[in-house]
């Protein structure tokens, strides 16, 4: 069961890579045509998108630690 799940996840990731590269080319073209303020805003947006999953996982992990770690 786990092997099939990993297979489907890997297959899905491989199929989505092409779409990601297409968006990367669009961002690169927009950044090349934009001014300095636009590029700074684009970089800030990328950092927000990068930090959001880690923040969510951290909050969930801390909540679980507080809920189950205090019983010891």
Buried (B, 14 or more C-beta within 10 A) or exposed (E): EEEEEEEEEEEEEEEEEEEEEEEEEEEEEEEEEEEEEEEEEBEEEEEEEEEEEEEEEEEEEEEEEEEEEEEE
